[in-house]
Amino acid sequence: MKATCVPERLGEHAYTVAHTSELDRGDFPERGGSYVVPEGGVFVLGDNRDNSHDSRYWGPVPLANVKGKALFIWWSQWPQGIRWERHAQVIR
């Protein structure tokens, strides 16, 4: 599978995200630039930035399709192990 690696930042964290050509990325810009979410839509991002198929791939989600809100983090793990400081953390 061929992929394009794209650098992204979220706050202080830097990520390299692999975008595969198999998925339709719609009008979302490949590198930088801006993207306007249409009225009545939301732009969703997965919590595993390096391995999430989210709005960067399939575009905005109609607000009518949103059925709930995340209230807390149940589990958080990375290659070094469990991230106990995030376990059962309430999302504000």
Backbone hydrogen bonds, N-H to C=O, Kabsch-Sander energy under -0.5 kcal/mol:
donor,donor_aa,acceptor,acceptor_aa,energy
4,T,19,H,-2.9
6,V,17,V,-2.8
8,E,15,Y,-2.8
10,L,13,H,-2.7
13,H,10,L,-1.9
15,Y,8,E,-3.1
17,V,6,V,-2.9
17,V,15,Y,-0.5
18,A,50,D,-0.7
19,H,4,T,-3.1
19,H,17,V,-0.6
20,T,18,A,-0.6
21,S,2,K,-1.4
23,L,20,T,-0.8
25,R,23,L,-0.7
28,F,25,R,-1.6
37,V,35,Y,-0.6
41,G,38,P,-1.7
42,V,61,V,-2.3
44,V,42,V,-0.6
49,R,47,D,-0.8
51,N,48,N,-2.2
52,S,49,R,-0.5
54,D,52,S,-0.8
55,S,44,V,-2.3
57,Y,54,D,-2.5
58,W,54,D,-2.1
59,G,55,S,-1.3
61,V,42,V,-3.0
63,L,40,G,-3.3
65,N,62,P,-2.4
66,V,63,L,-1.5
73,I,89,Q,-3.0
74,W,72,F,-0.6
78,W,81,G,-2.4
81,G,78,W,-2.4
83,R,76,S,-3.3
84,W,82,I,-1.3
86,R,83,R,-2.2
87,H,83,R,-0.8
88,A,73,I,-1.3
89,Q,73,I,-0.6
89,Q,86,R,-2.0
91,I,71,L,-2.6
